[in-house]
């Protein structure tokens, strides 16, 4: 049975607004209510269609009146901040993420009309460390529990949502653990990081990166809102890339630095508002993270249209390269050709690599 009245939090951001607009185009849904503390941009407001925007703060208990008055039956919680700068500091960020979620869940618990709750969570709940498995499944926990920042908030939020599900077993709860978003329209921490002409990385590390295209993220959120899946699901594109590959394919310059130096770089970039990366997110750039997507494909019923490499390529089309791709391809082809010639020489000598003949002494030749 499709939802009748849907409430979407965080509607002033691109993904929240895109979801509200998608739901508003569904004639089976009677009302779509978008909630945020700031109004959408004029461009986004024009795309929201019949979505009813309500300027409200989910940290305020008054959010309960919005839910009960409109008889909301489906709540999609997307108002979760990943950067302190976007929230006015770490304190306000934690209040919005954790306290805001608690208030929203309390309002849902008191509203008998609510029968479905969808959480936009993150694969950051798995943390990032050298002890991580090759892939994380939904039943696994972090080998190193996140100690702060967005990752810690995500862990706390999921804990409160599980408690809500136990108190209201009649409500279908879906927690979507997304990998890093990427695409030509969405803004994320990773896209901001990769726009830097000179990308700092940890010397001796090359993280595995798994990406999700913005269109696939929107499709999964829409399906979770209108469907009946309950449980936790990892959401990511197929395949992985090394961070060094990502940087090269975007035509960026990689700057390997000693790991202790990256902490100072992170503080500097946060201070000047360039890239707002916390220590937890810097660990992700060291070790990476990959999730298993079997549940997404077989139980949730969705296969992403874009692989990790295809999602990156679509984003790359919108980012002017620092190094022209043709130059990178020519240099790569030249190196590969040299390696192939050396291999052919080794094969022709029966696997024995003989030293090259000595260069004749030109003066001795002239004297002769």
ChimeraX attribute file (.defattr): number of C-alpha atoms within 10 A of each C-alpha:
attribute: neighborCount
match mode: 1-to-1
recipient: residues
	/A:1	7
	/A:2	13
	/A:3	20
	/A:4	16
	/A:5	20
	/A:6	28
	/A:7	26
	/A:8	25
	/A:9	25
	/A:10	24
	/A:11	32
	/A:12	23
	/A:13	19
	/A:14	17
	/A:15	20
	/A:16	24
	/A:17	24
	/A:18	20
	/A:19	23
	/A:20	30
	/A:21	22
	/A:22	19
	/A:23	25
	/A:24	22
	/A:25	14
	/A:26	13
	/A:27	9
	/A:28	14
	/A:29	15
	/A:30	14
	/A:31	20
	/A:32	27
	/A:33	22
	/A:34	27
	/A:35	28
	/A:36	21
	/A:37	16
	/A:38	14
	/A:39	17
	/A:40	21
	/A:41	12
	/A:42	8
	/A:43	8
	/A:44	17
	/A:45	17
	/A:46	11
	/A:47	15
	/A:48	23
	/A:49	15
	/A:50	17
	/A:51	23
	/A:52	15
	/A:53	20
	/A:54	18
	/A:55	15
	/A:56	18
	/A:57	20
	/A:58	26
	/A:59	18
	/A:60	12
	/A:61	16
	/A:62	14
	/A:63	20
	/A:64	19
	/A:65	12
	/A:66	17
	/A:67	25
	/A:68	17
	/A:69	9
	/A:70	14
	/A:71	17
	/A:72	24
	/A:73	21
	/A:74	27
	/A:75	25
	/A:76	24
	/A:77	23
	/A:78	23
	/A:79	24
	/A:80	23
	/A:81	18
	/A:82	24
	/A:83	21
	/A:84	19
	/A:85	17
	/A:86	12
	/A:87	17
	/A:88	10
	/A:89	11
	/A:90	17
	/A:91	10
	/A:92	16
	/A:93	23
	/A:94	22
	/A:95	15
	/A:96	21
	/A:97	23
	/A:98	22
	/A:99	17
	/A:100	22
	/A:101	24
	/A:102	20
	/A:103	20
	/A:104	23
	/A:105	22
	/A:106	15
	/A:107	21
	/A:108	26
	/A:109	18
	/A:110	13
	/A:111	18
	/A:112	16
	/A:113	17
	/A:114	23
	/A:115	19
	/A:116	25
	/A:117	25
	/A:118	23
	/A:119	24
	/A:120	19
	/A:121	26
	/A:122	21
	/A:123	24
	/A:124	23
	/A:125	22
	/A:126	26
	/A:127	24
	/A:128	27
	/A:129	19
	/A:130	11
	/A:131	10
	/A:132	18
	/A:133	14
	/A:134	10
	/A:135	11
	/A:136	18
	/A:137	16
	/A:138	17
	/A:139	7
	/A:140	10
	/A:141	13
	/A:142	17
	/A:143	14
	/A:144	14
	/A:145	15
	/A:146	22
	/A:147	13
	/A:148	16
	/A:149	19
	/A:150	26
	/A:151	24
	/A:152	19
	/A:153	25
	/A:154	25
	/A:155	23
	/A:156	15
	/A:157	22
	/A:158	21
	/A:159	12
	/A:160	14
	/A:161	20
	/A:162	15
	/A:163	12
	/A:164	19
	/A:165	19
	/A:166	10
	/A:167	11
	/A:168	17
	/A:169	10
	/A:170	12
	/A:171	21
	/A:172	17
	/A:173	25
	/A:174	25
	/A:175	22
	/A:176	22
	/A:177	23
	/A:178	21
	/A:179	23
	/A:180	23
	/A:181	23
	/A:182	25
	/A:183	21
	/A:184	17
	/A:185	12
	/A:186	15
	/A:187	15
	/A:188	14
	/A:189	16
	/A:190	16
	/A:191	19
	/A:192	13
	/A:193	16
	/A:194	21
	/A:195	19
	/A:196	16
	/A:197	18
	/A:198	15
	/A:199	15
	/A:200	20
	/A:201	22
	/A:202	21
	/A:203	15
	/A:204	11
	/A:205	18
	/A:206	18
	/A:207	23
	/A:208	21
	/A:209	23
	/A:210	26
	/A:211	27
	/A:212	26
	/A:213	27
	/A:214	23
	/A:215	19
	/A:216	21
	/A:217	23
	/A:218	16
	/A:219	16
	/A:220	21
	/A:221	22
	/A:222	17
	/A:223	14
	/A:224	22
	/A:225	24
	/A:226	19
	/A:227	14
	/A:228	15
	/A:229	19
	/A:230	17
	/A:231	15
	/A:232	19
	/A:233	26
	/A:234	25
	/A:235	31
	/A:236	29
	/A:237	29
	/A:238	20
	/A:239	15
	/A:240	19
	/A:241	17
	/A:242	14
	/A:243	22
	/A:244	19
	/A:245	15
	/A:246	19
	/A:247	18
	/A:248	16
	/A:249	19
	/A:250	24
	/A:251	23
	/A:252	23
	/A:253	18
	/A:254	17
	/A:255	12
	/A:256	17
	/A:257	15
	/A:258	13
	/A:259	16
	/A:260	10
	/A:261	13
	/A:262	19
	/A:263	14
	/A:264	11
	/A:265	15
	/A:266	19
	/A:267	16
	/A:268	14
	/A:269	13
	/A:270	17
	/A:271	12
	/A:272	9
	/A:273	10
	/A:274	13
	/A:275	23
	/A:276	21
	/A:277	26
	/A:278	20
	/A:279	16
	/A:280	19
	/A:281	23
	/A:282	18
	/A:283	19
	/A:284	18
	/A:285	22
	/A:286	21
	/A:287	20
	/A:288	23
	/A:289	25
	/A:290	26
	/A:291	24
	/A:292	17
	/A:293	23
	/A:294	17
	/A:295	16
	/A:296	19
	/A:297	14
	/A:298	10
	/A:299	12
	/A:300	22
	/A:301	12
	/A:302	17
	/A:303	18
	/A:304	20
	/A:305	15
	/A:306	21
	/A:307	20
	/A:308	21
	/A:309	21
	/A:310	17
	/A:311	23
	/A:312	24
	/A:313	18
	/A:314	15
	/A:315	18
	/A:316	20
	/A:317	12
	/A:318	12
	/A:319	15
	/A:320	13
	/A:321	17
	/A:322	15
	/A:323	15
	/A:324	13
	/A:325	15
	/A:326	10
	/A:327	11
	/A:328	14
	/A:329	12
	/A:330	11
	/A:331	12
	/A:332	12
	/A:333	12
	/A:334	12
	/A:335	12
	/A:336	12
	/A:337	12
	/A:338	12
	/A:339	12
	/A:340	12
	/A:341	12
	/A:342	13
	/A:343	13
	/A:344	12
	/A:345	15
	/A:346	14
	/A:347	12
	/A:348	11
	/A:349	10
	/A:350	8
	/A:351	11
	/A:352	10
	/A:353	13
	/A:354	9
	/A:355	6
	/A:356	6
	/A:357	6
	/A:358	6
	/A:359	6
	/A:360	8
	/A:361	8
	/A:362	9
	/A:363	8
	/A:364	8
	/A:365	8
	/A:366	7
	/A:367	6
	/A:368	6
